[in-house]
Amino acid sequence: MLISSLANPNVKQLRALSTHKGRSEYGLFLLEGAHLLEEALAAQARVTFCLLADDWPGKWALAGAAANRQIPCYFATTRVMSHVGTTESPPQAVAAAQMRQVDATGLRLPPDGLAAVLFGVQDPGNLGTTIRTAVAAGASAVVSAGPCADFFHPKVVRATAGALFHIILARAEDPAQFARDCVAQGYQACAALAQGGLPYRSLDYRRPTLFVLGSEAHGLPDDLLSACTHRVTVAMAAGVESLNVAVCAGILLF
């Protein structure tokens, strides 16, 4: 089936998923690009349907992979793909997938685990890059708190390069309590500070560890700092005030 109309119900739904309101209404998020769709299929993510560019030579292989999962798949014109995509160039593939975010309340992490809390990280690229880095480091969860970007914002999803399918994504309305709960489970909760903390290399990485990071502009609130067992700093050259939060997360998690 070739979709050419912007009034098609599937096209309208995909278009809506580029907004927070649309994602909340449908409980779905937008996947853009062949790689993300391939990652979703390989991870057994709950993809509800997909559109493939009719003029893309690779459409048949991806359509076959979707058919093997009994996922409805349609071909679409360049005009339609441009309409539903959020990037400058029309994507070769787009899909709708179910959001998988859990409430951090009562979340139990592995006894030997690694995880991160991100407070007030509003830049989607930084959030997505941190998720990708956390997966590469073997972390079990990334928890958002405060005025954080939406895990399923299209820019976040693209920046994860598919890593969001391989980690627990959670939301903590009370991040200080979540940190205390992790400490009660045997974790060391380590707040990242631009200055004044212990050298991060002094940490015992053999212990289960929760890293708590804030935005460069606003840092961490006092109650969350108080809930942490350690305060750590990545040493920087003279005259440098702070590190990008995704870069800092990469240093700490590894």
Accessible surface in RSA format (square Angstrom, percent):
REM  Atomic radii and reference values for relative SASA: ProtOr
REM  Chains: A
REM  Algorithm: Lee & Richards
REM  Probe-radius: 1.40
REM  Slices: 20
REM RES _ NUM      All-atoms   Total-Side   Main-Chain    Non-polar    All polar
REM                ABS   REL    ABS   REL    ABS   REL    ABS   REL    ABS   REL
RES MET A   1   150.96  78.2  93.97  62.2  56.99 135.7  89.24  75.9  61.71  81.8
RES LEU A   2    95.20  53.0  68.97  49.3  26.23  65.9  69.00  48.5  26.20  70.5
RES ILE A   3     4.21   2.4   1.41   1.1   2.80   6.8   4.21   3.0   0.00   0.0
RES SER A   4    64.05  54.1  55.26  73.7   8.79  20.3  21.51  45.8  42.54  59.6
RES SER A   5    55.62  47.0  49.67  66.3   5.94  13.7  40.82  86.9  14.80  20.7
RES LEU A   6    49.84  27.8  41.96  30.0   7.87  19.8  42.24  29.7   7.60  20.4
RES ALA A   7    73.00  67.1  57.00  88.0  16.00  36.4  60.99  85.9  12.01  31.8
RES ASN A   8    24.54  16.9  19.06  18.4   5.49  13.2   6.48  15.6  18.06  17.5
RES PRO A   9   105.20  76.7  96.20  87.7   9.00  32.7 100.04  82.6   5.16  32.1
RES ASN A  10    38.57  26.6  38.17  36.9   0.40   1.0   0.57   1.4  37.99  36.7
RES VAL A  11     0.00   0.0   0.00   0.0   0.00   0.0   0.00   0.0   0.00   0.0
RES LYS A  12   126.06  61.5 117.79  72.3   8.28  19.7  64.74  58.3  61.32  65.3
RES GLN A  13    36.35  20.3  35.78  26.1   0.57   1.4   4.81  10.2  31.54  23.9
RES LEU A  14     0.00   0.0   0.00   0.0   0.00   0.0   0.00   0.0   0.00   0.0
RES ARG A  15   116.68  49.0 114.99  58.6   1.70   4.0  26.19  35.8  90.49  54.8
RES ALA A  16    29.27  26.9  21.75  33.6   7.51  17.1  29.21  41.1   0.06   0.2
RES LEU A  17     0.10   0.1   0.00   0.0   0.10   0.2   0.00   0.0   0.10   0.3
RES SER A  18    37.30  31.5  21.38  28.5  15.92  36.7   8.65  18.4  28.65  40.1
RES THR A  19    67.97  48.3  63.01  63.9   4.96  11.8  63.23  84.9   4.74   7.2
RES HIS A  20   119.77  65.5 113.20  78.7   6.57  16.8  86.19  88.8  33.58  39.1
RES LYS A  21   162.69  79.4 154.43  94.8   8.26  19.7 102.72  92.5  59.97  63.9
RES GLY A  22     3.25   4.0   0.00   N/A   3.25   4.0   2.93   8.0   0.31   0.7
RES ARG A  23     5.82   2.4   5.82   3.0   0.00   0.0   1.63   2.2   4.19   2.5
RES SER A  24    69.43  58.7  41.88  55.9  27.56  63.5  35.05  74.6  34.38  48.2
RES GLU A  25   122.40  70.3  84.53  64.0  37.87  90.2  41.31  79.9  81.09  66.2
RES TYR A  26    89.71  41.9  64.59  36.7  25.12  65.4  36.50  27.4  53.21  65.6
RES GLY A  27    31.37  38.7   0.00   N/A  31.37  38.7  24.04  66.0   7.33  16.4
RES LEU A  28    15.71   8.8  15.71  11.2   0.00   0.0  15.71  11.0   0.00   0.0
RES PHE A  29     1.01   0.5   1.01   0.6   0.00   0.0   1.01   0.6   0.00   0.0
RES LEU A  30     1.59   0.9   0.22   0.2   1.37   3.4   0.22   0.2   1.37   3.7
RES LEU A  31     0.86   0.5   0.60   0.4   0.26   0.7   0.63   0.4   0.22   0.6
RES GLU A  32    10.49   6.0   3.30   2.5   7.19  17.1   2.85   5.5   7.64   6.2
RES GLY A  33    21.51  26.5   0.00   N/A  21.51  26.5  21.03  57.7   0.49   1.1
RES ALA A  34    15.68  14.4  12.11  18.7   3.57   8.1  12.11  17.1   3.57   9.5
RES HIS A  35    97.52  53.3  93.74  65.2   3.77   9.7  71.41  73.6  26.11  30.4
RES LEU A  36     7.93   4.4   7.44   5.3   0.49   1.2   7.44   5.2   0.49   1.3
RES LEU A  37     0.91   0.5   0.91   0.7   0.00   0.0   0.91   0.6   0.00   0.0
RES GLU A  38    86.82  49.8  81.06  61.3   5.76  13.7  28.44  55.0  58.38  47.7
RES GLU A  39    48.94  28.1  48.07  36.4   0.87   2.1   2.31   4.5  46.63  38.1
RES ALA A  40     0.00   0.0   0.00   0.0   0.00   0.0   0.00   0.0   0.00   0.0
RES LEU A  41    13.69   7.6  10.24   7.3   3.44   8.7  10.58   7.4   3.11   8.4
RES ALA A  42    84.31  77.5  48.39  74.7  35.92  81.7  60.92  85.8  23.39  62.0
RES ALA A  43    32.48  29.9   3.27   5.1  29.20  66.4  12.09  17.0  20.39  54.0
RES GLN A  44   121.65  68.0 105.14  76.8  16.50  39.3  49.48 105.3  72.17  54.7
RES ALA A  45    10.99  10.1   3.45   5.3   7.53  17.1  10.99  15.5   0.00   0.0
RES ARG A  46   170.67  71.7 161.88  82.5   8.79  20.9  46.90  64.1 123.77  75.0
RES VAL A  47    11.61   7.6   0.07   0.1  11.54  27.8   0.12   0.1  11.49  31.2
RES THR A  48    48.45  34.5  33.88  34.3  14.58  34.7  39.48  53.0   8.97  13.6
RES PHE A  49    13.90   7.0  13.90   8.6   0.00   0.0  13.90   8.4   0.00   0.0
RES CYS A  50     0.39   0.3   0.39   0.4   0.00   0.0   0.00   0.0   0.39   0.4
RES LEU A  51     0.00   0.0   0.00   0.0   0.00   0.0   0.00   0.0   0.00   0.0
RES LEU A  52     0.05   0.0   0.05   0.0   0.00   0.0   0.05   0.0   0.00   0.0
RES ALA A  53     7.96   7.3   7.96  12.3   0.00   0.0   7.96  11.2   0.00   0.0
RES ASP A  54    54.94  38.5  47.25  47.0   7.69  18.2   4.68  11.0  50.26  50.1
RES ASP A  55   109.62  76.8  78.06  77.7  31.56  74.6  49.44 116.4  60.18  60.0
RES TRP A  56    39.53  15.9  35.40  17.1   4.13   9.7  26.28  14.0  13.25  21.5
RES PRO A  57   123.52  90.0  93.89  85.6  29.63 107.7 106.69  88.1  16.83 104.6
RES GLY A  58    26.31  32.4   0.00   N/A  26.31  32.4  23.20  63.7   3.10   7.0
RES LYS A  59    25.17  12.3  25.17  15.4   0.00   0.0   8.47   7.6  16.69  17.8
RES TRP A  60   168.75  67.7 160.54  77.7   8.21  19.3 141.34  75.4  27.41  44.5
RES ALA A  61    82.50  75.9  60.00  92.6  22.50  51.2  72.54 102.1   9.97  26.4
RES LEU A  62     8.43   4.7   6.63   4.7   1.80   4.5   7.97   5.6   0.46   1.2
RES ALA A  63    17.45  16.0  15.17  23.4   2.28   5.2  15.50  21.8   1.95   5.2
RES GLY A  64    32.40  40.0   0.00   N/A  32.40  40.0  31.44  86.3   0.96   2.2
RES ALA A  65    38.46  35.4  31.21  48.2   7.25  16.5  34.66  48.8   3.80  10.1
RES ALA A  66     0.15   0.1   0.15   0.2   0.00   0.0   0.15   0.2   0.00   0.0
RES ALA A  67    64.94  59.7  48.22  74.4  16.72  38.0  53.39  75.2  11.55  30.6
RES ASN A  68   130.75  90.2  96.54  93.3  34.21  82.4  28.42  68.4 102.32  98.9
RES ARG A  69    69.10  29.0  49.22  25.1  19.87  47.3  27.01  36.9  42.08  25.5
RES GLN A  70   166.32  93.0 135.51  99.0  30.81  73.4  46.81  99.6 119.51  90.6
RES ILE A  71    11.77   6.7   5.93   4.4   5.84  14.1   6.92   5.0   4.86  13.2
RES PRO A  72    64.91  47.3  52.58  47.9  12.33  44.8  64.35  53.1   0.56   3.5
RES CYS A  73    36.01  27.2   9.17  10.2  26.84  63.1   8.72  22.1  27.29  29.4
RES TYR A  74    51.78  24.2  50.57  28.8   1.21   3.1  22.35  16.8  29.43  36.3
RES PHE A  75    30.37  15.2  29.98  18.6   0.38   1.0  29.98  18.2   0.38   1.1
RES ALA A  76     0.04   0.0   0.00   0.0   0.04   0.1   0.00   0.0   0.04   0.1
RES THR A  77    37.98  27.0  33.94  34.4   4.04   9.6  37.02  49.7   0.96   1.4
RES THR A  78    67.54  48.0  61.80  62.7   5.74  13.7  51.32  68.9  16.22  24.5
RES ARG A  79   148.43  62.3 137.84  70.3  10.59  25.2  68.07  93.0  80.36  48.7
RES VAL A  80     0.00   0.0   0.00   0.0   0.00   0.0   0.00   0.0   0.00   0.0
RES MET A  81     0.69   0.4   0.69   0.5   0.00   0.0   0.69   0.6   0.00   0.0
RES SER A  82    55.29  46.7  38.17  50.9  17.12  39.4  32.74  69.7  22.56  31.6
RES HIS A  83    48.80  26.7  41.70  29.0   7.10  18.2  29.30  30.2  19.50  22.7
RES VAL A  84     1.48   1.0   0.00   0.0   1.48   3.6   0.00   0.0   1.48   4.0
RES GLY A  85    11.34  14.0   0.00   N/A  11.34  14.0   0.83   2.3  10.50  23.5
RES THR A  86    58.43  41.6  23.56  23.9  34.88  83.1  31.74  42.6  26.69  40.4
RES THR A  87    55.71  39.6  34.53  35.0  21.18  50.5  36.35  48.8  19.36  29.3
RES GLU A  88   184.16 105.7 141.21 106.8  42.95 102.3  64.58 124.9 119.58  97.6
RES SER A  89    75.49  63.8  70.40  94.0   5.08  11.7  36.26  77.2  39.22  55.0
RES PRO A  90    59.74  43.5  43.09  39.3  16.65  60.5  44.05  36.4  15.69  97.5
RES PRO A  91    14.56  10.6   3.84   3.5  10.72  39.0  12.90  10.7   1.66  10.3
RES GLN A  92    84.38  47.2  82.03  59.9   2.35   5.6  22.29  47.4  62.09  47.1
RES ALA A  93     0.07   0.1   0.00   0.0   0.07   0.2   0.06   0.1   0.01   0.0
RES VAL A  94     0.77   0.5   0.00   0.0   0.77   1.9   0.77   0.7   0.00   0.0
RES ALA A  95     0.00   0.0   0.00   0.0   0.00   0.0   0.00   0.0   0.00   0.0
RES ALA A  96     0.00   0.0   0.00   0.0   0.00   0.0   0.00   0.0   0.00   0.0
RES ALA A  97     0.14   0.1   0.14   0.2   0.00   0.0   0.14   0.2   0.00   0.0
RES GLN A  98    75.15  42.0  70.43  51.5   4.73  11.3  13.16  28.0  61.99  47.0
RES MET A  99    62.10  32.2  38.88  25.7  23.21  55.3  34.27  29.1  27.83  36.9
RES ARG A 100    93.03  39.1  83.22  42.4   9.81  23.4  47.98  65.6  45.04  27.3
RES GLN A 101    82.89  46.4  52.65  38.5  30.24  72.0   9.92  21.1  72.97  55.3
RES VAL A 102    69.12  45.5  62.57  56.6   6.55  15.8  68.92  59.9   0.19   0.5
RES ASP A 103    93.67  65.6  75.70  75.3  17.97  42.5  37.59  88.5  56.08  55.9
RES ALA A 104     1.94   1.8   1.04   1.6   0.89   2.0   1.12   1.6   0.81   2.2
RES THR A 105   116.51  82.9  91.77  93.0  24.74  59.0  72.14  96.9  44.37  67.1
RES GLY A 106    62.60  77.2   0.00   N/A  62.60  77.2  41.27 113.2  21.33  47.8
RES LEU A 107    29.37  16.4  20.87  14.9   8.50  21.4  26.62  18.7   2.75   7.4
RES ARG A 108   177.52  74.5 154.56  78.8  22.96  54.7  63.10  86.2 114.42  69.3
RES LEU A 109    10.71   6.0   0.14   0.1  10.58  26.6   0.53   0.4  10.18  27.4
RES PRO A 110    53.61  39.1  46.82  42.7   6.80  24.7  53.14  43.9   0.48   3.0
RES PRO A 111   116.07  84.6 100.94  92.0  15.13  55.0 105.75  87.3  10.32  64.2
RES ASP A 112   120.94  84.7  95.86  95.4  25.08  59.3  37.07  87.3  83.86  83.6
RES GLY A 113    11.52  14.2   0.00   N/A  11.52  14.2   8.48  23.3   3.05   6.8
RES LEU A 114    27.67  15.4  26.84  19.2   0.83   2.1  26.84  18.9   0.83   2.2
RES ALA A 115     0.00   0.0   0.00   0.0   0.00   0.0   0.00   0.0   0.00   0.0
RES ALA A 116     0.00   0.0   0.00   0.0   0.00   0.0   0.00   0.0   0.00   0.0
RES VAL A 117     0.00   0.0   0.00   0.0   0.00   0.0   0.00   0.0   0.00   0.0
RES LEU A 118     0.07   0.0   0.07   0.1   0.00   0.0   0.07   0.1   0.00   0.0
RES PHE A 119    40.34  20.2  40.12  24.9   0.21   0.6  40.12  24.3   0.21   0.6
RES GLY A 120     8.37  10.3   0.00   N/A   8.37  10.3   4.39  12.1   3.98   8.9
RES VAL A 121     3.17   2.1   2.18   2.0   1.00   2.4   3.17   2.8   0.00   0.0
RES GLN A 122   115.93  64.8 100.36  73.3  15.58  37.1  26.96  57.4  88.97  67.5
RES ASP A 123    72.81  51.0  65.59  65.3   7.23  17.1  23.72  55.8  49.10  49.0
RES PRO A 124    27.10  19.8  27.10  24.7   0.00   0.0  27.10  22.4   0.00   0.0
RES GLY A 125    30.20  37.2   0.00   N/A  30.20  37.2  27.54  75.6   2.66   6.0
RES ASN A 126    29.52  20.4  29.07  28.1   0.45   1.1   0.29   0.7  29.23  28.3
RES LEU A 127     0.00   0.0   0.00   0.0   0.00   0.0   0.00   0.0   0.00   0.0
RES GLY A 128     0.00   0.0   0.00   N/A   0.00   0.0   0.00   0.0   0.00   0.0
RES THR A 129    58.44  41.6  58.38  59.2   0.07   0.2  38.29  51.4  20.16  30.5
RES THR A 130     0.20   0.1   0.20   0.2   0.00   0.0   0.00   0.0   0.20   0.3
RES ILE A 131     0.22   0.1   0.22   0.2   0.00   0.0   0.22   0.2   0.00   0.0
RES ARG A 132   129.97  54.6 128.51  65.5   1.46   3.5  23.71  32.4 106.26  64.4
RES THR A 133    24.76  17.6  20.69  21.0   4.07   9.7  10.96  14.7  13.80  20.9
RES ALA A 134     0.00   0.0   0.00   0.0   0.00   0.0   0.00   0.0   0.00   0.0
RES VAL A 135    39.38  25.9  27.78  25.1  11.60  28.0  28.59  24.8  10.79  29.3
RES ALA A 136    73.04  67.2  37.29  57.5  35.75  81.3  48.25  67.9  24.80  65.7
RES ALA A 137    24.09  22.2   0.26   0.4  23.84  54.2   3.86   5.4  20.24  53.6
RES GLY A 138    59.13  72.9   0.00   N/A  59.13  72.9  33.61  92.2  25.52  57.2
RES ALA A 139     9.18   8.4   0.00   0.0   9.18  20.9   0.00   0.0   9.18  24.3
RES SER A 140    24.78  20.9  14.97  20.0   9.80  22.6  22.59  48.1   2.19   3.1
RES ALA A 141     0.00   0.0   0.00   0.0   0.00   0.0   0.00   0.0   0.00   0.0
RES VAL A 142     0.00   0.0   0.00   0.0   0.00   0.0   0.00   0.0   0.00   0.0
RES VAL A 143     0.00   0.0   0.00   0.0   0.00   0.0   0.00   0.0   0.00   0.0
RES SER A 144     4.48   3.8   4.48   6.0   0.00   0.0   0.11   0.2   4.37   6.1
RES ALA A 145     0.00   0.0   0.00   0.0   0.00   0.0   0.00   0.0   0.00   0.0
RES GLY A 146    21.84  26.9   0.00   N/A  21.84  26.9  16.50  45.3   5.33  11.9
RES PRO A 147    82.80  60.3  66.69  60.8  16.12  58.6  81.78  67.5   1.03   6.4
RES CYS A 148    25.16  19.0   0.36   0.4  24.80  58.3   0.89   2.3  24.27  26.2
RES ALA A 149    16.09  14.8   2.80   4.3  13.29  30.2  12.67  17.8   3.42   9.1
RES ASP A 150    36.89  25.8  22.59  22.5  14.31  33.8  23.19  54.6  13.70  13.7
RES PHE A 151     2.81   1.4   0.93   0.6   1.88   4.9   0.93   0.6   1.88   5.4
RES PHE A 152     3.78   1.9   3.52   2.2   0.27   0.7   3.52   2.1   0.27   0.8
RES HIS A 153    55.64  30.4  55.64  38.7   0.00   0.0  29.32  30.2  26.32  30.6
RES PRO A 154     5.67   4.1   4.84   4.4   0.83   3.0   5.60   4.6   0.07   0.4
RES LYS A 155   116.91  57.0 113.12  69.4   3.79   9.0  55.98  50.4  60.92  64.9
RES VAL A 156     0.00   0.0   0.00   0.0   0.00   0.0   0.00   0.0   0.00   0.0
RES VAL A 157     0.97   0.6   0.97   0.9   0.00   0.0   0.97   0.8   0.00   0.0
RES ARG A 158    75.62  31.8  60.85  31.0  14.76  35.2  30.77  42.0  44.85  27.2
RES ALA A 159    27.39  25.2  11.31  17.5  16.08  36.6  23.64  33.3   3.75   9.9
RES THR A 160     0.45   0.3   0.10   0.1   0.36   0.9   0.10   0.1   0.36   0.5
RES ALA A 161    28.33  26.0  17.10  26.4  11.23  25.5  20.20  28.5   8.13  21.5
RES GLY A 162     0.38   0.5   0.00   N/A   0.38   0.5   0.38   1.1   0.00   0.0
RES ALA A 163    10.65   9.8   6.37   9.8   4.28   9.7   9.47  13.3   1.18   3.1
RES LEU A 164     1.52   0.8   1.52   1.1   0.00   0.0   1.52   1.1   0.00   0.0
RES PHE A 165    18.02   9.0   2.99   1.9  15.03  39.1   3.19   1.9  14.83  42.4
RES HIS A 166    98.06  53.6  68.44  47.6  29.62  75.8  54.03  55.7  44.02  51.2
RES ILE A 167     7.98   4.5   0.00   0.0   7.98  19.2   6.90   5.0   1.08   2.9
RES ILE A 168    62.50  35.6  60.40  45.0   2.10   5.1  62.17  44.8   0.33   0.9
RES LEU A 169     0.94   0.5   0.05   0.0   0.90   2.3   0.05   0.0   0.90   2.4
RES ALA A 170     0.00   0.0   0.00   0.0   0.00   0.0   0.00   0.0   0.00   0.0
RES ARG A 171    56.28  23.6  55.30  28.2   0.99   2.4  22.03  30.1  34.26  20.8
RES ALA A 172     3.28   3.0   1.18   1.8   2.10   4.8   3.03   4.3   0.25   0.7
RES GLU A 173   139.36  80.0 110.19  83.4  29.18  69.5  63.73 123.3  75.63  61.8
RES ASP A 174    75.84  53.1  68.12  67.8   7.73  18.3  31.67  74.5  44.17  44.0
RES PRO A 175    14.06  10.2  14.06  12.8   0.00   0.0  14.06  11.6   0.00   0.0
RES ALA A 176     1.87   1.7   1.87   2.9   0.00   0.0   1.87   2.6   0.00   0.0
RES GLN A 177    74.02  41.4  74.02  54.1   0.00   0.0  30.30  64.5  43.72  33.2
RES PHE A 178     8.12   4.1   5.45   3.4   2.67   7.0   7.49   4.5   0.63   1.8
RES ALA A 179     0.24   0.2   0.24   0.4   0.00   0.0   0.24   0.3   0.00   0.0
RES ARG A 180   109.33  45.9 103.46  52.7   5.87  14.0  53.85  73.6  55.48  33.6
RES ASP A 181    49.71  34.8  47.38  47.2   2.33   5.5  15.22  35.8  34.49  34.4
RES CYS A 182     0.11   0.1   0.11   0.1   0.00   0.0   0.00   0.0   0.11   0.1
RES VAL A 183    50.00  32.9  41.46  37.5   8.54  20.6  41.46  36.0   8.54  23.2
RES ALA A 184    90.88  83.6  47.79  73.7  43.09  98.0  59.48  83.8  31.40  83.2
RES GLN A 185    43.91  24.6  14.79  10.8  29.12  69.3  16.64  35.4  27.27  20.7
RES GLY A 186    38.19  47.1   0.00   N/A  38.19  47.1  32.60  89.5   5.59  12.5
RES TYR A 187     2.79   1.3   0.58   0.3   2.21   5.8   0.58   0.4   2.21   2.7
RES GLN A 188     2.11   1.2   2.11   1.5   0.00   0.0   0.00   0.0   2.11   1.6
RES ALA A 189     0.00   0.0   0.00   0.0   0.00   0.0   0.00   0.0   0.00   0.0
RES CYS A 190     0.00   0.0   0.00   0.0   0.00   0.0   0.00   0.0   0.00   0.0
RES ALA A 191     0.00   0.0   0.00   0.0   0.00   0.0   0.00   0.0   0.00   0.0
RES ALA A 192    18.98  17.5   7.68  11.8  11.30  25.7   7.96  11.2  11.02  29.2
RES LEU A 193    45.04  25.1  35.50  25.4   9.54  24.0  40.17  28.2   4.87  13.1
RES ALA A 194    51.56  47.4  30.66  47.3  20.90  47.5  39.82  56.1  11.74  31.1
RES GLN A 195   133.00  74.4 118.08  86.3  14.92  35.5  41.32  87.9  91.68  69.5
RES GLY A 196    82.42 101.6   0.00   N/A  82.42 101.6  40.60 111.4  41.81  93.6
RES GLY A 197    20.21  24.9   0.00   N/A  20.21  24.9   2.79   7.6  17.43  39.0
RES LEU A 198    97.43  54.3  95.75  68.5   1.68   4.2  96.61  67.8   0.82   2.2
RES PRO A 199    88.79  64.7  83.20  75.8   5.59  20.3  88.74  73.3   0.05   0.3
RES TYR A 200    31.12  14.5  31.12  17.7   0.00   0.0  16.27  12.2  14.85  18.3
RES ARG A 201   190.46  80.0 163.69  83.4  26.77  63.7  63.38  86.6 127.08  77.0
RES SER A 202    73.84  62.4  34.73  46.3  39.11  90.1  44.27  94.3  29.57  41.4
RES LEU A 203    15.58   8.7   2.38   1.7  13.20  33.2   4.65   3.3  10.93  29.4
RES ASP A 204    52.53  36.8  42.88  42.7   9.65  22.8  28.18  66.3  24.35  24.3
RES TYR A 205    88.05  41.1  62.43  35.5  25.62  66.7  62.67  47.1  25.38  31.3
RES ARG A 206   217.74  91.4 182.14  92.9  35.60  84.8  89.84 122.8 127.90  77.5
RES ARG A 207   100.83  42.3  95.02  48.4   5.80  13.8  36.01  49.2  64.82  39.3
RES PRO A 208    22.12  16.1  21.34  19.5   0.78   2.8  21.87  18.1   0.25   1.5
RES THR A 209     2.55   1.8   2.55   2.6   0.00   0.0   1.98   2.7   0.57   0.9
RES LEU A 210     0.00   0.0   0.00   0.0   0.00   0.0   0.00   0.0   0.00   0.0
RES PHE A 211     0.08   0.0   0.08   0.0   0.00   0.0   0.08   0.0   0.00   0.0
RES VAL A 212     0.00   0.0   0.00   0.0   0.00   0.0   0.00   0.0   0.00   0.0
RES LEU A 213     2.76   1.5   2.64   1.9   0.12   0.3   2.76   1.9   0.00   0.0
RES GLY A 214    12.53  15.4   0.00   N/A  12.53  15.4   0.60   1.6  11.93  26.7
RES SER A 215    21.75  18.4  17.06  22.8   4.69  10.8  16.07  34.2   5.68   8.0
RES GLU A 216    95.27  54.7  60.30  45.6  34.97  83.3  28.44  55.0  66.82  54.6
RES ALA A 217    86.22  79.3  44.91  69.3  41.31  94.0  55.96  78.8  30.26  80.2
RES HIS A 218   158.28  86.5 127.82  88.8  30.47  77.9  91.19  94.0  67.09  78.1
RES GLY A 219    30.89  38.1   0.00   N/A  30.89  38.1  27.20  74.7   3.68   8.2
RES LEU A 220    19.76  11.0   1.20   0.9  18.56  46.7   2.03   1.4  17.73  47.7
RES PRO A 221    44.47  32.4  32.20  29.4  12.27  44.6  43.79  36.2   0.68   4.2
RES ASP A 222   115.53  80.9 109.66 109.1   5.86  13.9  36.19  85.2  79.34  79.1
RES ASP A 223    82.97  58.1  73.52  73.2   9.45  22.4  41.95  98.7  41.02  40.9
RES LEU A 224     0.34   0.2   0.34   0.2   0.00   0.0   0.34   0.2   0.00   0.0
RES LEU A 225    24.65  13.7  23.65  16.9   1.00   2.5  23.65  16.6   1.00   2.7
RES SER A 226    87.17  73.7  56.49  75.4  30.69  70.7  35.95  76.6  51.22  71.8
RES ALA A 227    11.34  10.4   0.00   0.0  11.34  25.8   5.55   7.8   5.79  15.3
RES CYS A 228    17.24  13.0   0.00   0.0  17.24  40.5   0.01   0.0  17.23  18.6
RES THR A 229    68.80  48.9  34.25  34.7  34.55  82.3  41.91  56.3  26.89  40.7
RES HIS A 230    47.51  26.0  42.01  29.2   5.50  14.1  24.63  25.4  22.88  26.6
RES ARG A 231   108.11  45.4 103.93  53.0   4.17   9.9  30.29  41.4  77.81  47.2
RES VAL A 232     0.20   0.1   0.00   0.0   0.20   0.5   0.00   0.0   0.20   0.5
RES THR A 233    18.61  13.2  16.00  16.2   2.61   6.2  17.18  23.1   1.44   2.2
RES VAL A 234    17.08  11.2  13.40  12.1   3.69   8.9  13.40  11.6   3.69  10.0
RES ALA A 235    94.50  86.9  67.54 104.2  26.96  61.3  73.55 103.6  20.95  55.5
RES MET A 236    56.52  29.3  17.66  11.7  38.86  92.5  26.64  22.7  29.87  39.6
RES ALA A 237    75.55  69.5  54.54  84.2  21.01  47.8  66.14  93.1   9.41  24.9
RES ALA A 238   108.28  99.6  69.37 107.1  38.91  88.5  80.84 113.8  27.44  72.7
RES GLY A 239    82.81 102.1   0.00   N/A  82.81 102.1  43.60 119.6  39.21  87.8
RES VAL A 240    73.88  48.6  57.68  52.2  16.20  39.0  61.11  53.1  12.77  34.6
RES GLU A 241   138.66  79.6 130.82  99.0   7.84  18.7  45.61  88.2  93.06  76.0
RES SER A 242    43.93  37.1  27.40  36.6  16.53  38.1  12.88  27.4  31.06  43.5
RES LEU A 243    48.97  27.3  38.52  27.6  10.45  26.3  39.49  27.7   9.48  25.5
RES ASN A 244    54.43  37.5  48.00  46.4   6.43  15.5  20.22  48.7  34.22  33.1
RES VAL A 245     8.12   5.3   5.74   5.2   2.38   5.7   8.12   7.1   0.00   0.0
RES ALA A 246     7.89   7.3   4.75   7.3   3.14   7.1   4.87   6.9   3.02   8.0
RES VAL A 247    78.30  51.5  70.38  63.7   7.92  19.1  76.97  66.9   1.33   3.6
RES CYS A 248    17.04  12.9  17.04  19.0   0.00   0.0   2.96   7.5  14.07  15.2
RES ALA A 249     0.04   0.0   0.00   0.0   0.04   0.1   0.04   0.1   0.00   0.0
RES GLY A 250    16.26  20.0   0.00   N/A  16.26  20.0  13.68  37.5   2.57   5.8
RES ILE A 251    57.32  32.6  45.85  34.2  11.46  27.6  52.62  37.9   4.69  12.7
RES LEU A 252     0.65   0.4   0.65   0.5   0.00   0.0   0.65   0.5   0.00   0.0
RES LEU A 253     6.36   3.5   0.13   0.1   6.23  15.7   0.13   0.1   6.23  16.8
RES PHE A 254   147.35  73.7  94.28  58.4  53.07 138.1 104.94  63.6  42.42 121.4
END  Absolute sums over single chains surface
CHAIN  1 A    11723.5       8845.0       2878.5       6509.2       5214.3
END  Absolute sums over all chains
TOTAL         11723.5       8845.0       2878.5       6509.2       5214.3
